[in-house]
Amino acid sequence: MLSAFIGRFITVCARHAYAVIALFFVLSAGAVFAGANYLGVTTDTSKMLSDRLAWKQRSDEMGRLFPQKENLLVAVIEADLPEEGRETARLMAERLGADHKNFDFAKRPDANPYLVRNGLMFLDTQPLSKVLDDTIAAQPFLAALAQDPSARGLFGALSLIAEGVKTGQADLGGFQPALAGFADNMEKAVAGHPQPLSWERLLGGQLSDLAGQYQFVVTKPKLDYGSFQPGGDAAAAMRKAAEGLEFVRDGHAKVHMTGQVQLDDEEFATVAEGMVAGLLGSLALVTLWLMLAVRSWRVVVPIVVTLVVGLLLTTGFAAVAVGTLNLISVAFAILFVGIAVDFAIQFSVRFRAQHQDSSNERGILEALAETGRETGHQILVAALATSAGFLAFTPTAFLGVAQLGLIAGIGMMVAFVCTTTLLPALLKVFHPPLDCPSMGYAFMKPADVKIRHARKPLLLVFGVVALAGIILVPKLQFDGDPLHTKNPNSEGMKALHLLMTNPQSSPYSAELLVKSLDDAQKDAEKLSKVPGVHDAMWLGSFVPEQQPEKLALIQDAANILLPTLIVPTPKPEPDAQALRDAAQNTATALGGILDKLPTNDPLRRIQVALAKLAQAPDKIVLDANHALVRFLPQELDQLRVMLQATPVTLKDVPPELANDYLLPDGRALVEVHPNGVMSNSGALRKFVTSLQKVEPDIAGSAVDIVESARSIVKAFEQAAIAAIIMIAIILYLSLRRLTDMALVLAPLMLSALMTVILVVLLPETLNFANIIALPLLLGVGVSFNIYFVMNWRDGVKYPLASPTARAVLFSALTTGTAFGSLALSHHPGTASMGRLLLLSLACTLLATLVFVPALLPKREIDEK
């Protein structure tokens, strides 16, 4: 009855072909309007999971309470010298802070005056004592520089060293690295290639490395959500500001951009590029496969038009029902083409095999009606089962696939409607030739026979394969880290990788919000003892410990150093001749002690360079002076400030630091950083699990990644069970036999288990992008199997030789083409999605073309 109704309905559509075509083109125009005006895309992976999840609620609450930590654009400055990095960061922060059009704020977290003034007190007592002792030992040298902060004063200080060596009172053992660095700079300056001298490294030695290799400028950009790249204008402004900075132009400093805004913008650009190219490429190749499948452009054009119209209508539905696509649901276009083309191919191949006379309208109408009666109910059951497989994911907490499930589920019904209305109308208009017996594969009859004879061995082999798949299911690994699906070669990811080795700047942190500062202190102490934790920071972390002991050491050093470092009227800037005279005097002084120096002592190189500088022209001398002492004044200023440290308490921590750890209502934040690199999902999971055993309510990026993985796996378990139940119900209502239902579901389960085997053996790690292969596997697999089983019920003896097998094969080729375009994407998440979809499709095809013919009951086929 249903088959007859579909056949009559198709005839009505064909008789009124132009009206049907006009109606669909009007609907398509409306869908295009809706898509252009109401459809958007977000790259925010935090939007892929439901707000109903407890851990997600805690994460969102953290973002709401500390908005200054959300949606940041960060400049990471990598420079040859620490001073060059700091100067570049300072100038960039000033320029971006003044750009109120693109930024709410721009700051340098590590350059806060409070942190600079108390810098010495944040050292442990033992290294602090050594640093101060070394500084006191250099007091004559520093005093000379403070009185004359020029190369003249520097050369004069070197003369003091020469005098000390001459009298045997100078121990230069601890100054060899600094003198060697100075010798390098002197030689470059004399050669006409002056390089700035790092006084931080010269005076601080290894202490200068404690601050880290990079400088940061943290900004809060103003985002344009009407743009495909909301942070594009801010990123362009940051890039322009960087290009105008001295050390960037000279190549001594590099500015890398990262942060959530940069990563999201890059993500969308990469995904969009892959999706557009993939969609166009897949449409082109699908057209080629269609030509080989139906062998007539008069059929290919209607199929392509039907696909495009169906895609536009589905896009219009997505605009109205969803509004904003995510990084998973944006793949619906390629998936629609990959699956919906199967319905059109099934219909068209059977249509071309009809024996009516195609030279007149009546013959075409009869052929369409007969095709509808033969295939309409099969396509309907396939569409319903496929739609159910997708819609089963809609109620889950994984909104990324829930969106895709809703769009693709409705899209399958749209594809069915288009296949049974628009396609027949277009075929009527294009009037293709019929009676094409070669639509089937007659040469495959021997294969059908061999499969029937080898039925038991084949079923045994597939049984072993299924058992192996069941055994390997527990070995499936799910990686919930969104960073692993991003393009590692993008600027944002490269900059982020520079920071991962430093626990303080690691993107894998955890956060705990407590009632008071007292609770924060207790929890910080407790969490810092958890294995895998590098540190647990709270507001009190900005108050140095053991202040009395440290201040006593600093005060002793200040009593010795400050009187000589604070010089009211330093000597004026020297001219070239004064510099030459100073260089000559120091070269002479050093020349007098060469016999007391080892052969490899850097003072020998310095003596030679000074002698050459004393004979150099004005430009080289003045350039050498500028390079040698450019950063000296700021280093002396910083030393003066640090030697004047005073006791501090929590009240002394400035608001710009305190606001990141203390709320106005008194609640306090504890921030936990991991020890070591957490880019491995196993290590990250262990780190988070250890913290949750101590504090179950802990939040933060590390927790988000681990909990999202757990939530996604749970969602897929629920959806898979629901999908199989829904598909089973649809199959039973359609086929009315448990046996037939089992004949469709068994190869479906087998293809899933074969996919598991390939995923584990290759290996191919599951992630939140490629895991959509599961609903697609259900959709494609159930369609193919339904066609074969329903043909068997209709009396087809040789399934591999039938037009259905041809349609299935070319459907697989077209679907594989769509998935292959995804696999070629530059975006790792999209590429992994394509690879896994290809693997699942190959397993599905093997199960359909080999396992299903072997599974069909032999006796009933023979009787038919």
Summary of the structure (lengths in Angstrom):
residues: 864
radius of gyration: 36.8
end to end distance: 22.3
largest distance: 119.5
contacts: 3095
relative contact order: 0.14
helix: 71%
strand: 6%
